[in-house]
Amino acid sequence: NRDGFGSTANDAVDYVTFLANAASQRSLSIGLKNAGGIVPNVLSLMQWEVNEQCEVNAECHLFQPFISAGKPVFHIEYPSSAPNVDQATISRICGDQTAAGFSTVMKNLNLDDWVIAC
């Protein structure tokens, strides 16, 4: 995503590396949010991944390296019909094989207590 500052993917990797080092010095875990394009460069530094909308954006495959490395992927989809999600949408999201191994939930954009867990 464009950040308005002209940052590049390499800038993002440098920043995530800085944050990972700072977290490690403080005995904190750190994870990546979205940013599928830099996963290969930062996977070894991250303990987990939070992803939003990879199913609808056809990007879930970008986060499979976390699963392969034994690291969790917390995956959230925001169906446009929430909270009235039909079974076909639930089946599509929960059955997406490119998200196999992810911890997937569906939420509405209000981020209230409504949730469907796969």
PDB file as gemmi writes it, atoms N, CA and C in Angstrom:
CRYST1    1.000    1.000    1.000  90.00  90.00  90.00 P 1                      
ATOM      1  N   ASN A   1       0.830  -1.188   0.000  1.00  0.00           N  
ATOM      2  CA  ASN A   1       0.000   0.000   0.000  1.00  0.00           C  
ATOM      3  C   ASN A   1       0.868   1.243   0.000  1.00  0.00           C  
ATOM      4  N   ARG A   2       0.416   2.248  -0.675  1.00  0.00           N  
ATOM      5  CA  ARG A   2       1.128   3.524  -0.672  1.00  0.00           C  
ATOM      6  C   ARG A   2       0.972   4.176   0.694  1.00  0.00           C  
ATOM      7  N   ASP A   3       2.065   4.708   1.198  1.00  0.00           N  
ATOM      8  CA  ASP A   3       2.027   5.317   2.533  1.00  0.00           C  
ATOM      9  C   ASP A   3       2.036   6.837   2.505  1.00  0.00           C  
ATOM     10  N   GLY A   4       2.125   7.413   1.320  1.00  0.00           N  
ATOM     11  CA  GLY A   4       2.143   8.868   1.214  1.00  0.00           C  
ATOM     12  C   GLY A   4       3.522   9.477   1.382  1.00  0.00           C  
ATOM     13  N   PHE A   5       4.503   8.646   1.711  1.00  0.00           N  
ATOM     14  CA  PHE A   5       5.864   9.140   1.923  1.00  0.00           C  
ATOM     15  C   PHE A   5       6.842   8.639   0.867  1.00  0.00           C  
ATOM     16  N   GLY A   6       6.375   7.818  -0.050  1.00  0.00           N  
ATOM     17  CA  GLY A   6       7.251   7.276  -1.076  1.00  0.00           C  
ATOM     18  C   GLY A   6       8.120   6.129  -0.589  1.00  0.00           C  
ATOM     19  N   SER A   7       7.732   5.486   0.514  1.00  0.00           N  
ATOM     20  CA  SER A   7       8.509   4.369   1.048  1.00  0.00           C  
ATOM     21  C   SER A   7       8.452   3.180   0.095  1.00  0.00           C  
ATOM     22  N   THR A   8       9.523   2.428   0.066  1.00  0.00           N  
ATOM     23  CA  THR A   8       9.621   1.244  -0.781  1.00  0.00           C  
ATOM     24  C   THR A   8       9.460  -0.013   0.069  1.00  0.00           C  
ATOM     25  N   ALA A   9       9.375  -1.158  -0.595  1.00  0.00           N  
ATOM     26  CA  ALA A   9       9.331  -2.435   0.126  1.00  0.00           C  
ATOM     27  C   ALA A   9      10.592  -2.609   0.960  1.00  0.00           C  
ATOM     28  N   ASN A  10      11.735  -2.180   0.433  1.00  0.00           N  
ATOM     29  CA  ASN A  10      12.985  -2.271   1.204  1.00  0.00           C  
ATOM     30  C   ASN A  10      12.924  -1.408   2.453  1.00  0.00           C  
ATOM     31  N   ASP A  11      12.303  -0.238   2.352  1.00  0.00           N  
ATOM     32  CA  ASP A  11      12.122   0.611   3.536  1.00  0.00           C  
ATOM     33  C   ASP A  11      11.266  -0.108   4.571  1.00  0.00           C  
ATOM     34  N   ALA A  12      10.220  -0.777   4.116  1.00  0.00           N  
ATOM     35  CA  ALA A  12       9.345  -1.517   5.030  1.00  0.00           C  
ATOM     36  C   ALA A  12      10.107  -2.642   5.716  1.00  0.00           C  
ATOM     37  N   VAL A  13      10.923  -3.359   4.963  1.00  0.00           N  
ATOM     38  CA  VAL A  13      11.736  -4.437   5.545  1.00  0.00           C  
ATOM     39  C   VAL A  13      12.696  -3.870   6.582  1.00  0.00           C  
ATOM     40  N   ASP A  14      13.339  -2.761   6.267  1.00  0.00           N  
ATOM     41  CA  ASP A  14      14.251  -2.124   7.229  1.00  0.00           C  
ATOM     42  C   ASP A  14      13.519  -1.729   8.503  1.00  0.00           C  
ATOM     43  N   TYR A  15      12.333  -1.166   8.372  1.00  0.00           N  
ATOM     44  CA  TYR A  15      11.563  -0.732   9.536  1.00  0.00           C  
ATOM     45  C   TYR A  15      11.108  -1.924  10.373  1.00  0.00           C  
ATOM     46  N   VAL A  16      10.612  -2.966   9.710  1.00  0.00           N  
ATOM     47  CA  VAL A  16      10.183  -4.163  10.427  1.00  0.00           C  
ATOM     48  C   VAL A  16      11.378  -4.809  11.132  1.00  0.00           C  
ATOM     49  N   THR A  17      12.532  -4.801  10.493  1.00  0.00           N  
ATOM     50  CA  THR A  17      13.749  -5.335  11.118  1.00  0.00           C  
ATOM     51  C   THR A  17      14.097  -4.541  12.368  1.00  0.00           C  
ATOM     52  N   PHE A  18      14.025  -3.221  12.281  1.00  0.00           N  
ATOM     53  CA  PHE A  18      14.265  -2.365  13.445  1.00  0.00           C  
ATOM     54  C   PHE A  18      13.299  -2.713  14.574  1.00  0.00           C  
ATOM     55  N   LEU A  19      12.009  -2.826  14.245  1.00  0.00           N  
ATOM     56  CA  LEU A  19      11.004  -3.150  15.259  1.00  0.00           C  
ATOM     57  C   LEU A  19      11.240  -4.535  15.865  1.00  0.00           C  
ATOM     58  N   ALA A  20      11.599  -5.505  15.028  1.00  0.00           N  
ATOM     59  CA  ALA A  20      11.856  -6.861  15.523  1.00  0.00           C  
ATOM     60  C   ALA A  20      13.038  -6.876  16.482  1.00  0.00           C  
ATOM     61  N   ASN A  21      14.090  -6.142  16.153  1.00  0.00           N  
ATOM     62  CA  ASN A  21      15.248  -6.067  17.047  1.00  0.00           C  
ATOM     63  C   ASN A  21      14.877  -5.399  18.362  1.00  0.00           C  
ATOM     64  N   ALA A  22      14.096  -4.329  18.297  1.00  0.00           N  
ATOM     65  CA  ALA A  22      13.662  -3.634  19.511  1.00  0.00           C  
ATOM     66  C   ALA A  22      12.780  -4.548  20.362  1.00  0.00           C  
ATOM     67  N   ALA A  23      11.899  -5.300  19.738  1.00  0.00           N  
ATOM     68  CA  ALA A  23      11.037  -6.228  20.475  1.00  0.00           C  
ATOM     69  C   ALA A  23      11.868  -7.324  21.135  1.00  0.00           C  
ATOM     70  N   SER A  24      12.811  -7.868  20.398  1.00  0.00           N  
ATOM     71  CA  SER A  24      13.664  -8.930  20.931  1.00  0.00           C  
ATOM     72  C   SER A  24      14.456  -8.460  22.149  1.00  0.00           C  
ATOM     73  N   GLN A  25      14.982  -7.252  22.093  1.00  0.00           N  
ATOM     74  CA  GLN A  25      15.738  -6.696  23.221  1.00  0.00           C  
ATOM     75  C   GLN A  25      14.874  -6.559  24.466  1.00  0.00           C  
ATOM     76  N   ARG A  26      13.573  -6.504  24.283  1.00  0.00           N  
ATOM     77  CA  ARG A  26      12.641  -6.329  25.402  1.00  0.00           C  
ATOM     78  C   ARG A  26      11.860  -7.610  25.712  1.00  0.00           C  
ATOM     79  N   SER A  27      12.305  -8.720  25.130  1.00  0.00           N  
ATOM     80  CA  SER A  27      11.656 -10.026  25.315  1.00  0.00           C  
ATOM     81  C   SER A  27      10.178 -10.003  24.926  1.00  0.00           C  
ATOM     82  N   LEU A  28       9.865  -9.276  23.858  1.00  0.00           N  
ATOM     83  CA  LEU A  28       8.503  -9.194  23.337  1.00  0.00           C  
ATOM     84  C   LEU A  28       8.404  -9.971  22.031  1.00  0.00           C  
ATOM     85  N   SER A  29       7.240 -10.510  21.762  1.00  0.00           N  
ATOM     86  CA  SER A  29       7.018 -11.106  20.450  1.00  0.00           C  
ATOM     87  C   SER A  29       6.586 -10.000  19.494  1.00  0.00           C  
ATOM     88  N   ILE A  30       6.720 -10.279  18.232  1.00  0.00           N  
ATOM     89  CA  ILE A  30       6.306  -9.310  17.217  1.00  0.00           C  
ATOM     90  C   ILE A  30       5.750 -10.071  16.023  1.00  0.00           C  
ATOM     91  N   GLY A  31       4.735  -9.485  15.412  1.00  0.00           N  
ATOM     92  CA  GLY A  31       4.136 -10.102  14.249  1.00  0.00           C  
ATOM     93  C   GLY A  31       3.966  -9.101  13.127  1.00  0.00           C  
ATOM     94  N   LEU A  32       3.667  -9.626  11.973  1.00  0.00           N  
ATOM     95  CA  LEU A  32       3.458  -8.818  10.781  1.00  0.00           C  
ATOM     96  C   LEU A  32       1.959  -8.676  10.559  1.00  0.00           C  
ATOM     97  N   LYS A  33       1.524  -7.499  10.158  1.00  0.00           N  
ATOM     98  CA  LYS A  33       0.113  -7.295   9.807  1.00  0.00           C  
ATOM     99  C   LYS A  33       0.027  -7.044   8.308  1.00  0.00           C  
ATOM    100  N   ASN A  34      -0.677  -7.954   7.626  1.00  0.00           N  
ATOM    101  CA  ASN A  34      -0.818  -7.887   6.174  1.00  0.00           C  
ATOM    102  C   ASN A  34       0.574  -7.911   5.542  1.00  0.00           C  
ATOM    103  N   ALA A  35       0.902  -7.036   4.631  1.00  0.00           N  
ATOM    104  CA  ALA A  35       2.254  -6.906   4.049  1.00  0.00           C  
ATOM    105  C   ALA A  35       2.782  -8.195   3.419  1.00  0.00           C  
ATOM    106  N   GLY A  36       1.934  -8.876   2.661  1.00  0.00           N  
ATOM    107  CA  GLY A  36       2.339 -10.126   2.027  1.00  0.00           C  
ATOM    108  C   GLY A  36       3.560 -10.025   1.143  1.00  0.00           C  
ATOM    109  N   GLY A  37       3.786  -8.874   0.562  1.00  0.00           N  
ATOM    110  CA  GLY A  37       4.916  -8.702  -0.342  1.00  0.00           C  
ATOM    111  C   GLY A  37       6.283  -8.766   0.311  1.00  0.00           C  
ATOM    112  N   ILE A  38       6.329  -8.606   1.637  1.00  0.00           N  
ATOM    113  CA  ILE A  38       7.637  -8.651   2.306  1.00  0.00           C  
ATOM    114  C   ILE A  38       7.810  -9.892   3.177  1.00  0.00           C  
ATOM    115  N   VAL A  39       6.847 -10.806   3.156  1.00  0.00           N  
ATOM    116  CA  VAL A  39       6.933 -12.009   3.985  1.00  0.00           C  
ATOM    117  C   VAL A  39       8.265 -12.738   3.815  1.00  0.00           C  
ATOM    118  N   PRO A  40       8.748 -13.001   2.590  1.00  0.00           N  
ATOM    119  CA  PRO A  40      10.007 -13.741   2.473  1.00  0.00           C  
ATOM    120  C   PRO A  40      11.193 -13.038   3.153  1.00  0.00           C  
ATOM    121  N   ASN A  41      11.138 -11.721   3.221  1.00  0.00           N  
ATOM    122  CA  ASN A  41      12.247 -10.961   3.787  1.00  0.00           C  
ATOM    123  C   ASN A  41      12.210 -10.846   5.303  1.00  0.00           C  
ATOM    124  N   VAL A  42      11.040 -11.060   5.908  1.00  0.00           N  
ATOM    125  CA  VAL A  42      10.922 -10.828   7.355  1.00  0.00           C  
ATOM    126  C   VAL A  42      10.404 -12.037   8.128  1.00  0.00           C  
ATOM    127  N   LEU A  43      10.108 -13.124   7.457  1.00  0.00           N  
ATOM    128  CA  LEU A  43       9.539 -14.296   8.122  1.00  0.00           C  
ATOM    129  C   LEU A  43      10.372 -14.736   9.319  1.00  0.00           C  
ATOM    130  N   SER A  44      11.671 -14.758   9.173  1.00  0.00           N  
ATOM    131  CA  SER A  44      12.535 -15.234  10.264  1.00  0.00           C  
ATOM    132  C   SER A  44      12.504 -14.311  11.479  1.00  0.00           C  
ATOM    133  N   LEU A  45      12.066 -13.073  11.296  1.00  0.00           N  
ATOM    134  CA  LEU A  45      12.026 -12.096  12.387  1.00  0.00           C  
ATOM    135  C   LEU A  45      10.691 -12.066  13.120  1.00  0.00           C  
ATOM    136  N   MET A  46       9.654 -12.612  12.504  1.00  0.00           N  
ATOM    137  CA  MET A  46       8.293 -12.512  13.027  1.00  0.00           C  
ATOM    138  C   MET A  46       7.894 -13.792  13.748  1.00  0.00           C  
ATOM    139  N   GLN A  47       7.055 -13.650  14.775  1.00  0.00           N  
ATOM    140  CA  GLN A  47       6.537 -14.814  15.477  1.00  0.00           C  
ATOM    141  C   GLN A  47       5.128 -15.185  15.020  1.00  0.00           C  
ATOM    142  N   TRP A  48       4.410 -14.279  14.374  1.00  0.00           N  
ATOM    143  CA  TRP A  48       3.041 -14.514  13.932  1.00  0.00           C  
ATOM    144  C   TRP A  48       2.661 -13.492  12.866  1.00  0.00           C  
ATOM    145  N   GLU A  49       1.501 -13.714  12.274  1.00  0.00           N  
ATOM    146  CA  GLU A  49       0.973 -12.842  11.218  1.00  0.00           C  
ATOM    147  C   GLU A  49      -0.508 -12.582  11.484  1.00  0.00           C  
ATOM    148  N   VAL A  50      -0.925 -11.349  11.330  1.00  0.00           N  
ATOM    149  CA  VAL A  50      -2.345 -10.989  11.338  1.00  0.00           C  
ATOM    150  C   VAL A  50      -2.684 -10.536   9.926  1.00  0.00           C  
ATOM    151  N   ASN A  51      -3.691 -11.163   9.359  1.00  0.00           N  
ATOM    152  CA  ASN A  51      -4.073 -10.783   8.008  1.00  0.00           C  
ATOM    153  C   ASN A  51      -5.545 -10.443   7.940  1.00  0.00           C  
ATOM    154  N   GLU A  52      -5.839  -9.405   7.192  1.00  0.00           N  
ATOM    155  CA  GLU A  52      -7.217  -9.017   6.922  1.00  0.00           C  
ATOM    156  C   GLU A  52      -7.486  -9.151   5.428  1.00  0.00           C  
ATOM    157  N   GLN A  53      -8.567  -9.848   5.117  1.00  0.00           N  
ATOM    158  CA  GLN A  53      -9.120  -9.881   3.771  1.00  0.00           C  
ATOM    159  C   GLN A  53      -8.261 -10.608   2.737  1.00  0.00           C  
ATOM    160  N   CYS A  54      -7.405 -11.544   3.141  1.00  0.00           N  
ATOM    161  CA  CYS A  54      -6.609 -12.219   2.113  1.00  0.00           C  
ATOM    162  C   CYS A  54      -7.467 -13.099   1.213  1.00  0.00           C  
ATOM    163  N   GLU A  55      -8.587 -13.605   1.717  1.00  0.00           N  
ATOM    164  CA  GLU A  55      -9.443 -14.443   0.880  1.00  0.00           C  
ATOM    165  C   GLU A  55     -10.090 -13.605  -0.213  1.00  0.00           C  
ATOM    166  N   VAL A  56     -10.672 -12.492   0.159  1.00  0.00           N  
ATOM    167  CA  VAL A  56     -11.345 -11.637  -0.822  1.00  0.00           C  
ATOM    168  C   VAL A  56     -10.343 -11.004  -1.793  1.00  0.00           C  
ATOM    169  N   ASN A  57      -9.108 -10.800  -1.342  1.00  0.00           N  
ATOM    170  CA  ASN A  57      -8.074 -10.202  -2.195  1.00  0.00           C  
ATOM    171  C   ASN A  57      -7.191 -11.235  -2.884  1.00  0.00           C  
ATOM    172  N   ALA A  58      -7.507 -12.521  -2.725  1.00  0.00           N  
ATOM    173  CA  ALA A  58      -6.743 -13.624  -3.333  1.00  0.00           C  
ATOM    174  C   ALA A  58      -5.257 -13.543  -2.990  1.00  0.00           C  
ATOM    175  N   GLU A  59      -4.956 -13.304  -1.703  1.00  0.00           N  
ATOM    176  CA  GLU A  59      -3.567 -13.170  -1.250  1.00  0.00           C  
ATOM    177  C   GLU A  59      -3.170 -14.177  -0.171  1.00  0.00           C  
ATOM    178  N   CYS A  60      -4.060 -15.079   0.218  1.00  0.00           N  
ATOM    179  CA  CYS A  60      -3.756 -15.969   1.343  1.00  0.00           C  
ATOM    180  C   CYS A  60      -2.495 -16.797   1.112  1.00  0.00           C  
ATOM    181  N   HIS A  61      -2.233 -17.159  -0.133  1.00  0.00           N  
ATOM    182  CA  HIS A  61      -1.033 -17.951  -0.422  1.00  0.00           C  
ATOM    183  C   HIS A  61       0.246 -17.242   0.022  1.00  0.00           C  
ATOM    184  N   LEU A  62       0.218 -15.917   0.066  1.00  0.00           N  
ATOM    185  CA  LEU A  62       1.409 -15.159   0.464  1.00  0.00           C  
ATOM    186  C   LEU A  62       1.789 -15.394   1.921  1.00  0.00           C  
ATOM    187  N   PHE A  63       0.843 -15.861   2.734  1.00  0.00           N  
ATOM    188  CA  PHE A  63       1.076 -16.026   4.166  1.00  0.00           C  
ATOM    189  C   PHE A  63       1.290 -17.481   4.571  1.00  0.00           C  
ATOM    190  N   GLN A  64       1.214 -18.407   3.609  1.00  0.00           N  
ATOM    191  CA  GLN A  64       1.463 -19.812   3.907  1.00  0.00           C  
ATOM    192  C   GLN A  64       2.872 -20.074   4.447  1.00  0.00           C  
ATOM    193  N   PRO A  65       3.895 -19.284   4.082  1.00  0.00           N  
ATOM    194  CA  PRO A  65       5.208 -19.530   4.682  1.00  0.00           C  
ATOM    195  C   PRO A  65       5.200 -19.477   6.215  1.00  0.00           C  
ATOM    196  N   PHE A  66       4.304 -18.693   6.806  1.00  0.00           N  
ATOM    197  CA  PHE A  66       4.197 -18.680   8.267  1.00  0.00           C  
ATOM    198  C   PHE A  66       3.760 -20.054   8.768  1.00  0.00           C  
ATOM    199  N   ILE A  67       2.755 -20.639   8.124  1.00  0.00           N  
ATOM    200  CA  ILE A  67       2.266 -21.958   8.523  1.00  0.00           C  
ATOM    201  C   ILE A  67       3.369 -22.992   8.327  1.00  0.00           C  
ATOM    202  N   SER A  68       4.058 -22.928   7.204  1.00  0.00           N  
ATOM    203  CA  SER A  68       5.151 -23.867   6.937  1.00  0.00           C  
ATOM    204  C   SER A  68       6.258 -23.765   7.976  1.00  0.00           C  
ATOM    205  N   ALA A  69       6.440 -22.564   8.528  1.00  0.00           N  
ATOM    206  CA  ALA A  69       7.468 -22.335   9.548  1.00  0.00           C  
ATOM    207  C   ALA A  69       6.947 -22.603  10.962  1.00  0.00           C  
ATOM    208  N   GLY A  70       5.706 -23.082  11.080  1.00  0.00           N  
ATOM    209  CA  GLY A  70       5.139 -23.378  12.390  1.00  0.00           C  
ATOM    210  C   GLY A  70       4.698 -22.149  13.161  1.00  0.00           C  
ATOM    211  N   LYS A  71       4.420 -21.072  12.435  1.00  0.00           N  
ATOM    212  CA  LYS A  71       4.001 -19.812  13.060  1.00  0.00           C  
ATOM    213  C   LYS A  71       2.537 -19.545  12.726  1.00  0.00           C  
ATOM    214  N   PRO A  72       1.763 -19.035  13.687  1.00  0.00           N  
ATOM    215  CA  PRO A  72       0.335 -18.841  13.440  1.00  0.00           C  
ATOM    216  C   PRO A  72       0.020 -17.663  12.525  1.00  0.00           C  
ATOM    217  N   VAL A  73      -1.071 -17.835  11.786  1.00  0.00           N  
ATOM    218  CA  VAL A  73      -1.652 -16.756  10.991  1.00  0.00           C  
ATOM    219  C   VAL A  73      -3.062 -16.528  11.522  1.00  0.00           C  
ATOM    220  N   PHE A  74      -3.305 -15.338  12.035  1.00  0.00           N  
ATOM    221  CA  PHE A  74      -4.618 -14.930  12.524  1.00  0.00           C  
ATOM    222  C   PHE A  74      -5.289 -14.155  11.393  1.00  0.00           C  
ATOM    223  N   HIS A  75      -6.340 -14.731  10.852  1.00  0.00           N  
ATOM    224  CA  HIS A  75      -6.940 -14.267   9.597  1.00  0.00           C  
ATOM    225  C   HIS A  75      -8.364 -13.772   9.846  1.00  0.00           C  
ATOM    226  N   ILE A  76      -8.638 -12.551   9.417  1.00  0.00           N  
ATOM    227  CA  ILE A  76      -9.957 -11.948   9.567  1.00  0.00           C  
ATOM    228  C   ILE A  76     -10.498 -11.568   8.196  1.00  0.00           C  
ATOM    229  N   GLU A  77     -11.732 -11.966   7.937  1.00  0.00           N  
ATOM    230  CA  GLU A  77     -12.445 -11.520   6.743  1.00  0.00           C  
ATOM    231  C   GLU A  77     -13.635 -10.689   7.201  1.00  0.00           C  
ATOM    232  N   TYR A  78     -13.982  -9.683   6.412  1.00  0.00           N  
ATOM    233  CA  TYR A  78     -15.105  -8.796   6.707  1.00  0.00           C  
ATOM    234  C   TYR A  78     -16.150  -8.927   5.600  1.00  0.00           C  
ATOM    235  N   PRO A  79     -17.012  -9.947   5.667  1.00  0.00           N  
ATOM    236  CA  PRO A  79     -18.015 -10.113   4.607  1.00  0.00           C  
ATOM    237  C   PRO A  79     -18.921  -8.886   4.516  1.00  0.00           C  
ATOM    238  N   SER A  80     -19.180  -8.449   3.315  1.00  0.00           N  
ATOM    239  CA  SER A  80     -19.998  -7.245   3.127  1.00  0.00           C  
ATOM    240  C   SER A  80     -21.422  -7.432   3.649  1.00  0.00           C  
ATOM    241  N   SER A  81     -21.875  -8.667   3.734  1.00  0.00           N  
ATOM    242  CA  SER A  81     -23.234  -8.932   4.202  1.00  0.00           C  
ATOM    243  C   SER A  81     -23.336  -9.107   5.721  1.00  0.00           C  
ATOM    244  N   ALA A  82     -22.223  -9.032   6.434  1.00  0.00           N  
ATOM    245  CA  ALA A  82     -22.244  -9.242   7.892  1.00  0.00           C  
ATOM    246  C   ALA A  82     -23.196  -8.257   8.545  1.00  0.00           C  
ATOM    247  N   PRO A  83     -23.960  -8.702   9.515  1.00  0.00           N  
ATOM    248  CA  PRO A  83     -23.947 -10.014  10.171  1.00  0.00           C  
ATOM    249  C   PRO A  83     -24.848 -11.059   9.518  1.00  0.00           C  
ATOM    250  N   ASN A  84     -25.405 -10.774   8.372  1.00  0.00           N  
ATOM    251  CA  ASN A  84     -26.300 -11.717   7.685  1.00  0.00           C  
ATOM    252  C   ASN A  84     -25.539 -12.480   6.610  1.00  0.00           C  
ATOM    253  N   VAL A  85     -24.612 -13.298   7.035  1.00  0.00           N  
ATOM    254  CA  VAL A  85     -23.737 -14.014   6.110  1.00  0.00           C  
ATOM    255  C   VAL A  85     -24.389 -15.335   5.720  1.00  0.00           C  
ATOM    256  N   ASP A  86     -24.512 -15.569   4.428  1.00  0.00           N  
ATOM    257  CA  ASP A  86     -25.142 -16.809   3.977  1.00  0.00           C  
ATOM    258  C   ASP A  86     -24.151 -17.974   4.025  1.00  0.00           C  
ATOM    259  N   GLN A  87     -24.702 -19.179   3.952  1.00  0.00           N  
ATOM    260  CA  GLN A  87     -23.878 -20.384   4.065  1.00  0.00           C  
ATOM    261  C   GLN A  87     -22.854 -20.481   2.937  1.00  0.00           C  
ATOM    262  N   ALA A  88     -23.186 -20.023   1.754  1.00  0.00           N  
ATOM    263  CA  ALA A  88     -22.237 -20.078   0.635  1.00  0.00           C  
ATOM    264  C   ALA A  88     -20.998 -19.235   0.934  1.00  0.00           C  
ATOM    265  N   THR A  89     -21.184 -18.059   1.529  1.00  0.00           N  
ATOM    266  CA  THR A  89     -20.050 -17.193   1.878  1.00  0.00           C  
ATOM    267  C   THR A  89     -19.220 -17.831   2.981  1.00  0.00           C  
ATOM    268  N   ILE A  90     -19.890 -18.380   3.988  1.00  0.00           N  
ATOM    269  CA  ILE A  90     -19.171 -19.058   5.073  1.00  0.00           C  
ATOM    270  C   ILE A  90     -18.353 -20.216   4.510  1.00  0.00           C  
ATOM    271  N   SER A  91     -18.956 -21.010   3.652  1.00  0.00           N  
ATOM    272  CA  SER A  91     -18.256 -22.153   3.054  1.00  0.00           C  
ATOM    273  C   SER A  91     -17.073 -21.707   2.211  1.00  0.00           C  
ATOM    274  N   ARG A  92     -17.245 -20.628   1.454  1.00  0.00           N  
ATOM    275  CA  ARG A  92     -16.156 -20.132   0.611  1.00  0.00           C  
ATOM    276  C   ARG A  92     -14.981 -19.667   1.467  1.00  0.00           C  
ATOM    277  N   ILE A  93     -15.264 -18.859   2.481  1.00  0.00           N  
ATOM    278  CA  ILE A  93     -14.194 -18.312   3.317  1.00  0.00           C  
ATOM    279  C   ILE A  93     -13.545 -19.412   4.155  1.00  0.00           C  
ATOM    280  N   CYS A  94     -14.365 -20.211   4.822  1.00  0.00           N  
ATOM    281  CA  CYS A  94     -13.814 -21.245   5.704  1.00  0.00           C  
ATOM    282  C   CYS A  94     -13.185 -22.399   4.932  1.00  0.00           C  
ATOM    283  N   GLY A  95     -13.587 -22.582   3.690  1.00  0.00           N  
ATOM    284  CA  GLY A  95     -13.051 -23.673   2.886  1.00  0.00           C  
ATOM    285  C   GLY A  95     -11.907 -23.287   1.971  1.00  0.00           C  
ATOM    286  N   ASP A  96     -11.448 -22.064   2.043  1.00  0.00           N  
ATOM    287  CA  ASP A  96     -10.370 -21.594   1.164  1.00  0.00           C  
ATOM    288  C   ASP A  96      -9.080 -22.345   1.478  1.00  0.00           C  
ATOM    289  N   GLN A  97      -8.663 -23.215   0.584  1.00  0.00           N  
ATOM    290  CA  GLN A  97      -7.469 -24.031   0.813  1.00  0.00           C  
ATOM    291  C   GLN A  97      -6.180 -23.220   0.832  1.00  0.00           C  
ATOM    292  N   THR A  98      -6.193 -22.027   0.244  1.00  0.00           N  
ATOM    293  CA  THR A  98      -4.985 -21.198   0.317  1.00  0.00           C  
ATOM    294  C   THR A  98      -4.802 -20.622   1.714  1.00  0.00           C  
ATOM    295  N   ALA A  99      -5.849 -20.740   2.554  1.00  0.00           N  
ATOM    296  CA  ALA A  99      -5.771 -20.290   3.949  1.00  0.00           C  
ATOM    297  C   ALA A  99      -5.734 -21.480   4.909  1.00  0.00           C  
ATOM    298  N   ALA A 100      -5.392 -22.653   4.398  1.00  0.00           N  
ATOM    299  CA  ALA A 100      -5.333 -23.851   5.240  1.00  0.00           C  
ATOM    300  C   ALA A 100      -4.342 -23.638   6.378  1.00  0.00           C  
ATOM    301  N   GLY A 101      -4.779 -23.974   7.580  1.00  0.00           N  
ATOM    302  CA  GLY A 101      -3.929 -23.824   8.754  1.00  0.00           C  
ATOM    303  C   GLY A 101      -4.068 -22.490   9.455  1.00  0.00           C  
ATOM    304  N   PHE A 102      -4.737 -21.543   8.833  1.00  0.00           N  
ATOM    305  CA  PHE A 102      -4.939 -20.228   9.445  1.00  0.00           C  
ATOM    306  C   PHE A 102      -6.017 -20.327  10.530  1.00  0.00           C  
ATOM    307  N   SER A 103      -5.960 -19.457  11.491  1.00  0.00           N  
ATOM    308  CA  SER A 103      -7.033 -19.280  12.463  1.00  0.00           C  
ATOM    309  C   SER A 103      -7.930 -18.185  11.897  1.00  0.00           C  
ATOM    310  N   THR A 104      -9.054 -18.582  11.295  1.00  0.00           N  
ATOM    311  CA  THR A 104      -9.891 -17.659  10.531  1.00  0.00           C  
ATOM    312  C   THR A 104     -11.190 -17.331  11.257  1.00  0.00           C  
ATOM    313  N   VAL A 105     -11.502 -16.049  11.280  1.00  0.00           N  
ATOM    314  CA  VAL A 105     -12.788 -15.571  11.784  1.00  0.00           C  
ATOM    315  C   VAL A 105     -13.364 -14.570  10.792  1.00  0.00           C  
ATOM    316  N   MET A 106     -14.675 -14.409  10.866  1.00  0.00           N  
ATOM    317  CA  MET A 106     -15.356 -13.358  10.115  1.00  0.00           C  
ATOM    318  C   MET A 106     -15.887 -12.342  11.118  1.00  0.00           C  
ATOM    319  N   LYS A 107     -15.702 -11.080  10.808  1.00  0.00           N  
ATOM    320  CA  LYS A 107     -16.160  -9.983  11.662  1.00  0.00           C  
ATOM    321  C   LYS A 107     -16.875  -8.966  10.787  1.00  0.00           C  
ATOM    322  N   ASN A 108     -17.649  -8.089  11.427  1.00  0.00           N  
ATOM    323  CA  ASN A 108     -18.168  -6.947  10.685  1.00  0.00           C  
ATOM    324  C   ASN A 108     -17.216  -5.777  10.920  1.00  0.00           C  
ATOM    325  N   LEU A 109     -17.330  -4.760  10.116  1.00  0.00           N  
ATOM    326  CA  LEU A 109     -16.390  -3.633  10.210  1.00  0.00           C  
ATOM    327  C   LEU A 109     -16.551  -2.811  11.481  1.00  0.00           C  
ATOM    328  N   ASN A 110     -17.645  -3.023  12.216  1.00  0.00           N  
ATOM    329  CA  ASN A 110     -17.810  -2.339  13.503  1.00  0.00           C  
ATOM    330  C   ASN A 110     -16.912  -2.939  14.578  1.00  0.00           C  
ATOM    331  N   LEU A 111     -16.412  -4.147  14.316  1.00  0.00           N  
ATOM    332  CA  LEU A 111     -15.561  -4.872  15.268  1.00  0.00           C  
ATOM    333  C   LEU A 111     -16.207  -4.985  16.646  1.00  0.00           C  
ATOM    334  N   ASP A 112     -17.519  -5.223  16.627  1.00  0.00           N  
ATOM    335  CA  ASP A 112     -18.225  -5.449  17.883  1.00  0.00           C  
ATOM    336  C   ASP A 112     -18.128  -6.936  18.239  1.00  0.00           C  
ATOM    337  N   ASP A 113     -19.057  -7.438  19.028  1.00  0.00           N  
ATOM    338  CA  ASP A 113     -18.953  -8.817  19.492  1.00  0.00           C  
ATOM    339  C   ASP A 113     -19.404  -9.856  18.466  1.00  0.00           C  
ATOM    340  N   TRP A 114     -19.929  -9.448  17.321  1.00  0.00           N  
ATOM    341  CA  TRP A 114     -20.365 -10.400  16.300  1.00  0.00           C  
ATOM    342  C   TRP A 114     -19.151 -11.070  15.675  1.00  0.00           C  
ATOM    343  N   VAL A 115     -19.191 -12.407  15.604  1.00  0.00           N  
ATOM    344  CA  VAL A 115     -18.086 -13.158  15.010  1.00  0.00           C  
ATOM    345  C   VAL A 115     -18.593 -14.517  14.538  1.00  0.00           C  
ATOM    346  N   ILE A 116     -18.010 -14.994  13.461  1.00  0.00           N  
ATOM    347  CA  ILE A 116     -18.161 -16.383  13.033  1.00  0.00           C  
ATOM    348  C   ILE A 116     -16.747 -16.936  12.947  1.00  0.00           C  
ATOM    349  N   ALA A 117     -16.497 -18.009  13.678  1.00  0.00           N  
ATOM    350  CA  ALA A 117     -15.192 -18.667  13.626  1.00  0.00           C  
ATOM    351  C   ALA A 117     -15.273 -19.862  12.691  1.00  0.00           C  
ATOM    352  N   CYS A 118     -14.249 -20.047  11.897  1.00  0.00           N  
ATOM    353  CA  CYS A 118     -14.200 -21.212  11.003  1.00  0.00           C  
ATOM    354  C   CYS A 118     -13.711 -22.429  11.780  1.00  0.00           C  
TER     355      CYS A 118                                                      
END                                                                             
